[in-house]
Amino acid sequence: MENKEQKQKEMSPGERIKGFNEVSLGYTREQAVKEARRCLQCKVPLCERGCPAGISIKNFIKHIADEDFDSALRVILEKNSLPGVCGRVCPAEDNCKRMCVSNPKININLLERFVADNSKKIIAESKKDKGKIAVIGSGPAGLSCSSDLALMGYDLVLFEALHTAGGVLSYGIPEFRLPKNIVNNEVEYVRNLGVEIKLNSVVGKTFDLREISKEYDAVFISTGAGLPYFLGIDGENLNNVYSANEFLSRNNLMKSYKFPEYKTPLKRSRKTVVIGGGNVAIDAARTARRLGSEVVVVYRRSKDEMPARTQEVNHAEQEGIEFNLLANPLSIIGKDDVEGIECIRMELGEPDDSGRRRPFPVKGSEFIIDCRQVIVAIGQGPNPLIQKTINLNTGKKGNITINERYETSINNVYAGGDITSGSSTVINAIRDGKSAAKQIDETLKKRRR
């Protein structure tokens, strides 16, 4: 049995910071087969237990080892309609049993990416005679729910507020990590299943949820977490202070990095400070670096507590991004435009509710970082538009409240993804979409009896 881990090729740091081409280049055919043949084919595969989408990982890897790539893709598509996306942003290999018995672990995500990129998707047709369902929001939860219900035989209409489908996959994740042609291909697959996608359709503005809920047998809300959080410190209203949401949307969705070819401008600054330690913060930092800025990431805990994926942090360091850890912003300095940011040193105490050690300020340790742009990436919350226009039960942070069956407080209206959880991961949103689809189907089946 092969035991040598196959390493994918990557663009060199010096080359990749010059543009927005994808950094990770994936596997060749030979590499994919060799990596698949390292799989232990466990009787009790931990990787499958840990997969929120429920993919038969063991089986699709066996097909790759046998060089039957089309069959491998069919196995994945039985559970996940977004394999090209998940192969790039899902840390599936974290659950590989090889971690326990003989490192290195299998690169499951790279194998999923390989078959998604190199196999033909067979469109499974089904008669749409079970009912009509509306899905609001075309991010990973909405796409997953739509595709599953379409395959079950429902007539689907997917409402998207923006001019492009994909949700956070389109506006939030940079081109160099998730090329938009991959997202577009996955969206097209869902459309080819018979899902009608209505763009520029803002439910709560151009469409009323009350009317939609009367017209359709069920409604699934998956409008995501598009409301950025800010620090509430002095100077956040200065010019050149961005939320990571706006900064990334301008670059990813509106392609401001190609200005003036694309008409959305974005000022390029000599030095940028990014506040936060999650994947969104790292995405914003690496984007600013590609726009020609020196970049400093300010994070109040240590590197060990950073929630961002290790691979993305490593890529950022390779690209020359500085990390100023155990530091917390106090104020943003400037008259009209940003001129700097004042921070204070932190030290770590006992773990808090998140399981990470709680940071405390060190008295008298204030310092200033000179910069001309600040990007705030400390999290985001549920998009509040629908909740403000109809009487849905919500939590303290505005997230839609659901029960274990993904049902909201309104009959026949379901919800899932970041609109219910606040902010999570792509694969967890896909899980919610799939689970909600199952619950909707079960409810409508009972109604038809």
C-alpha positions in Angstrom: 0.0 0.0 0.0 1.2 3.5 -0.9 2.1 5.5 2.2 3.7 8.6 0.8 1.5 11.7 1.1 0.9 13.4 -2.3 1.6 17.1 -2.0 -0.3 19.4 -4.3 1.6 22.1 -6.2 1.1 25.8 -5.2 2.0 29.1 -6.8 5.1 30.6 -5.2 4.5 33.5 -2.8 6.3 35.9 -5.0 4.1 35.1 -8.0 0.7 34.8 -6.2 0.7 38.2 -4.5 0.9 39.7 -8.0 -2.6 38.6 -8.8 -5.7 36.7 -7.9 -5.1 33.4 -9.5 -5.8 30.3 -7.4 -2.9 29.5 -5.1 -3.4 25.8 -4.7 -3.2 23.9 -7.9 -4.7 20.6 -6.9 -3.7 17.0 -7.8 -2.7 15.5 -11.1 -4.4 12.3 -12.1 -1.4 10.3 -11.0 -1.2 12.0 -7.6 -5.0 11.5 -7.0 -4.7 7.8 -7.6 -1.6 7.4 -5.4 -3.2 9.4 -2.6 -6.5 7.4 -2.8 -4.5 4.1 -2.6 -3.2 5.3 0.8 -6.7 5.0 2.2 -7.1 2.3 4.8 -10.7 1.6 3.8 -11.6 1.5 7.5 -14.5 -0.8 8.5 -15.8 2.1 10.7 -14.7 5.2 8.7 -14.3 8.2 11.1 -14.1 10.5 8.1 -17.7 9.7 7.3 -18.9 10.1 10.8 -17.3 13.6 10.9 -18.7 14.7 7.5 -21.7 17.1 8.0 -22.9 16.3 4.4 -22.8 12.5 5.1 -20.7 11.7 2.0 -19.6 8.1 1.6 -16.0 9.1 1.6 -14.6 5.6 1.8 -16.5 4.6 -1.4 -15.6 7.6 -3.5 -11.9 7.3 -2.6 -12.1 3.6 -3.5 -13.4 4.6 -7.0 -10.5 7.0 -7.4 -8.0 4.3 -6.4 -9.6 2.2 -9.2 -9.3 5.1 -11.6 -13.1 5.3 -12.0 -13.5 9.0 -11.5 -17.0 9.4 -12.8 -18.3 6.9 -10.3 -16.4 8.7 -7.6 -18.2 11.9 -8.5 -21.6 10.2 -8.6 -21.0 9.0 -5.0 -20.3 12.5 -3.9 -23.2 14.1 -5.7 -25.6 11.7 -3.9 -25.0 13.8 -0.8 -23.3 17.0 -1.9 -24.1 19.2 -4.9 -21.1 21.5 -4.3 -18.0 19.2 -4.6 -15.8 21.7 -6.3 -16.5 24.2 -3.5 -16.1 21.8 -0.7 -12.9 20.3 -2.2 -11.4 23.8 -1.7 -12.8 25.1 1.6 -13.8 22.1 3.7 -11.2 20.6 6.1 -12.5 17.0 5.6 -9.1 15.4 6.2 -9.2 16.4 9.9 -11.3 13.3 10.6 -9.0 10.8 8.9 -8.1 7.7 11.0 -4.6 7.8 9.7 -4.0 10.6 12.1 -4.2 7.9 14.9 -2.4 5.0 13.3 0.2 6.3 10.8 0.5 9.9 9.7 0.2 11.6 7.3 -3.6 11.7 7.0 -5.4 11.3 3.7 -6.1 14.6 1.8 -9.8 14.0 1.4 -10.6 17.5 0.3 -8.0 17.4 -2.5 -9.4 14.1 -3.7 -12.9 15.6 -3.8 -11.7 18.6 -5.6 -9.9 16.4 -8.2 -13.0 14.4 -9.2 -15.1 17.6 -9.2 -12.7 19.3 -11.6 -12.0 16.2 -13.8 -15.3 14.3 -14.1 -18.5 15.0 -15.8 -21.6 15.7 -13.7 -24.5 13.5 -14.8 -27.8 15.4 -14.4 -30.3 13.2 -12.6 -33.7 14.1 -13.9 -36.9 13.7 -11.9 -40.5 14.5 -12.5 -41.5 17.7 -10.6 -44.9 16.6 -9.4 -44.6 16.7 -5.6 -45.2 20.4 -4.9 -43.7 23.9 -5.3 -41.1 25.2 -2.9 -39.4 28.6 -2.5 -35.8 28.9 -1.2 -34.6 32.4 -0.2 -30.9 32.9 -0.5 -28.5 31.1 -2.9 -25.6 30.5 -0.6 -24.4 27.0 0.3 -27.5 26.2 2.5 -29.9 27.4 -0.2 -28.2 25.6 -3.0 -28.0 22.4 -1.0 -31.6 22.5 0.0 -32.7 23.3 -3.6 -30.8 20.6 -5.2 -31.9 17.9 -2.7 -35.6 18.9 -3.1 -35.3 19.0 -6.9 -33.9 15.5 -6.9 -36.8 14.4 -4.7 -39.3 15.7 -7.3 -40.2 19.2 -6.2 -40.5 22.3 -8.3 -38.0 24.8 -6.9 -37.7 28.6 -7.2 -34.6 30.1 -5.7 -34.7 33.8 -4.9 -31.3 35.7 -4.7 -31.0 39.3 -3.7 -27.8 40.0 -5.6 -27.1 39.9 -9.4 -25.0 36.7 -9.0 -25.9 33.4 -7.3 -23.7 31.8 -4.7 -24.1 33.9 -1.6 -20.9 34.0 0.5 -19.2 31.7 -2.0 -19.4 34.6 -4.5 -19.0 37.7 -2.4 -17.1 36.4 0.6 -14.3 34.0 -0.4 -11.5 35.4 -2.6 -10.8 34.3 -6.1 -7.4 33.0 -5.2 -9.0 30.5 -2.7 -12.2 29.7 -4.6 -12.3 30.7 -8.2 -15.7 32.1 -9.2 -15.9 29.9 -12.3 -16.0 26.9 -9.9 -18.9 28.5 -8.0 -20.7 29.3 -11.3 -20.3 25.7 -12.5 -21.8 24.4 -9.2 -24.7 26.9 -9.5 -25.3 25.8 -13.1 -25.5 22.2 -12.0 -28.2 23.1 -9.5 -30.0 25.1 -12.2 -29.9 22.1 -14.6 -31.6 19.9 -11.9 -34.7 22.1 -12.7 -34.2 24.8 -10.1 -35.4 28.2 -11.3 -33.0 31.0 -10.0 -34.5 34.5 -9.7 -31.6 37.1 -9.3 -32.1 40.7 -8.1 -35.0 39.4 -6.0 -34.9 40.9 -2.5 -37.5 39.1 -0.3 -38.6 41.7 2.1 -38.4 44.5 -0.5 -39.3 43.4 -4.1 -41.1 40.3 -2.9 -43.2 39.8 0.3 -42.6 36.7 2.4 -46.3 36.6 3.3 -47.3 36.4 -0.4 -44.6 33.8 -1.1 -45.6 31.6 1.8 -49.2 31.5 0.3 -48.1 30.7 -3.2 -45.7 27.9 -2.3 -46.1 24.6 -0.3 -43.1 25.5 1.8 -40.4 28.2 2.1 -36.8 27.7 3.2 -34.9 30.9 4.4 -31.1 30.8 4.0 -30.1 34.4 3.7 -26.9 34.0 5.6 -24.9 36.3 7.9 -24.3 39.5 6.0 -24.5 42.0 8.8 -20.9 43.0 9.8 -19.9 43.6 13.5 -17.8 46.6 14.5 -15.7 47.3 17.6 -17.6 50.4 18.8 -14.3 52.3 19.2 -13.5 55.9 18.3 -12.5 56.5 14.7 -14.5 53.7 13.1 -16.3 56.3 11.0 -13.1 57.6 9.4 -12.5 57.3 5.6 -10.8 54.0 4.7 -12.3 52.0 7.5 -14.0 48.9 6.0 -15.9 46.0 7.3 -14.4 42.8 5.9 -17.8 42.1 4.3 -17.7 45.3 2.3 -14.0 45.0 1.4 -14.3 41.4 0.2 -17.6 42.0 -1.6 -16.1 44.9 -3.6 -13.2 42.7 -4.6 -14.8 39.3 -5.1 -18.3 40.1 -6.4 -17.6 43.5 -8.0 -14.0 42.8 -9.0 -12.7 46.2 -7.9 -9.2 44.7 -8.2 -9.7 45.0 -12.0 -10.8 48.7 -11.9 -11.3 50.5 -14.2 -12.3 47.5 -16.3 -14.9 46.9 -13.6 -16.5 50.1 -12.3 -16.4 49.5 -8.5 -13.5 51.6 -7.1 -11.5 50.7 -4.0 -8.7 52.9 -2.6 -5.4 51.1 -2.5 -3.5 51.9 0.7 0.2 51.8 1.5 -0.4 50.0 4.8 -3.4 48.1 6.1 -4.3 46.8 9.5 -6.8 43.9 9.6 -8.5 43.3 13.0 -9.5 39.7 13.7 -8.2 36.1 13.6 -10.8 34.1 11.6 -10.8 32.9 8.0 -12.5 36.2 6.9 -9.7 38.2 8.5 -7.1 36.2 6.7 -9.0 36.4 3.4 -9.2 40.2 3.8 -5.5 40.5 4.7 -4.4 38.4 1.7 -6.6 40.4 -0.6 -5.1 43.7 0.6 -1.7 42.3 0.1 -2.5 41.5 -3.5 -3.7 45.1 -3.9 -0.1 46.2 -3.1 -0.5 47.0 0.6 1.8 46.1 3.6 -0.5 44.2 5.9 -0.6 43.7 9.7 -3.2 41.4 11.3 -4.0 42.4 14.8 -5.5 39.6 16.9 -6.2 39.7 20.7 -5.2 36.1 21.4 -2.2 34.0 20.4 -1.7 32.1 17.2 -2.8 28.8 18.9 -6.2 30.4 19.5 -6.8 31.7 16.0 -9.9 30.2 14.5 -8.6 30.5 10.9 -7.5 27.4 9.1 -3.8 26.7 9.6 -3.1 26.4 5.9 -4.5 29.9 5.3 -2.5 31.4 8.1 0.7 29.8 6.7 -0.1 31.1 3.2 -0.5 34.6 4.7 2.8 34.4 6.4 4.5 33.2 3.2 3.0 36.2 1.4 4.7 38.6 3.8 1.7 39.4 6.1 2.8 40.4 9.6 0.9 39.1 12.7 0.7 41.4 15.7 -0.7 38.9 18.3 -2.0 39.5 21.8 -3.0 43.0 20.8 -6.4 44.7 20.9 -7.5 47.9 19.2 -8.4 50.9 21.4 -9.1 53.6 18.8 -8.5 54.4 15.1 -6.5 57.6 14.7 -7.0 60.3 12.1 -8.9 63.6 11.2 -10.8 62.6 8.1 -8.8 59.6 6.8 -7.1 56.8 8.8 -3.6 57.7 10.0 -3.0 54.9 12.5 -4.5 52.6 15.1 -3.9 52.6 18.8 -3.7 49.1 20.4 -3.0 47.6 23.8 -1.1 44.4 24.7 -3.1 41.5 26.0 -2.4 38.5 28.2 -4.3 35.2 28.4 -6.2 34.0 31.4 -8.5 31.0 31.9 -10.6 29.6 29.1 -13.9 31.3 28.4 -17.2 29.8 27.0 -15.5 29.2 23.6 -12.9 27.0 25.1 -10.1 29.5 24.3 -8.2 31.4 26.9 -9.8 34.8 27.7 -7.6 37.8 26.9 -7.0 40.6 29.4 -5.4 44.0 28.7 -1.9 44.7 30.1 -2.0 48.1 31.9 0.3 50.8 30.4 1.1 48.7 27.3 -0.5 51.0 24.7 1.2 51.4 21.3 0.4 52.8 17.8 0.6 51.2 14.4 0.9 53.5 11.5 -1.5 52.6 8.7 -3.8 54.2 6.1 -6.5 51.6 6.0 -8.3 49.4 8.6 -10.4 46.4 7.9 -12.6 45.1 10.7 -13.1 41.3 10.6 -14.5 40.4 14.0 -17.5 38.5 12.8 -20.9 39.0 11.3 -24.5 38.3 12.2 -27.7 37.3 10.4 -29.1 39.4 7.6 -32.0 41.2 9.4 -34.2 42.2 6.4 -36.7 39.4 6.4 -37.1 39.4 10.2 -37.9 43.1 10.1 -40.6 42.7 7.6 -42.6 39.8 9.1 -43.2 38.5 12.6 -40.7 35.7 12.9 -39.3 34.6 16.2 -35.6 35.6 16.6 -32.8 35.2 19.1 -30.9 37.9 20.9 -28.6 38.5 17.9 -31.4 38.6 15.3 -30.9 35.0 14.2 -34.1 33.2 13.1 -35.2 30.7 15.8 -35.9 27.2 14.6 -36.7 23.9 16.2 -35.0 20.5 15.6 -37.0 20.1 12.4 -35.8 23.5 11.0 -39.3 25.0 11.4 -39.7 28.7 12.2 -42.5 30.3 14.1 -44.5 30.6 10.9 -46.3 27.5 9.5 -44.6 26.0 6.4 -41.6 28.4 6.7 -38.2 26.8 7.5 -34.7 28.2 7.9 -31.1 27.1 8.1 -27.5 28.1 7.7 -25.9 31.2 9.0 -29.3 33.0 9.3 -30.0 30.6 12.2 -26.6 30.0 13.6 -25.0 33.4 13.3 -21.9 32.5 11.4 -20.5 29.1 10.7 -18.8 27.2 7.9 -19.8 26.3 4.3 -20.0 22.6 5.1 -22.3 23.2 8.1 -24.5 25.4 5.9 -24.7 22.5 3.4 -25.7 20.1 6.2 -28.5 22.5 7.3 -29.8 22.8 3.7 -29.8 19.0 3.3 -31.4 18.4 6.7 -34.1 21.0 6.1 -34.9 19.5 2.7 -35.4 16.1 4.4 -37.7 17.6 7.0 -39.7 19.6 4.3 -40.2 16.4 2.3 -41.3 14.4 5.3 -43.9 17.1 6.3 -45.3 17.4 2.7 -45.5 13.6 2.4 -47.7 13.4 5.5 -49.9 16.2 4.1 -50.4 14.3 0.8 -51.6 11.2 2.5 
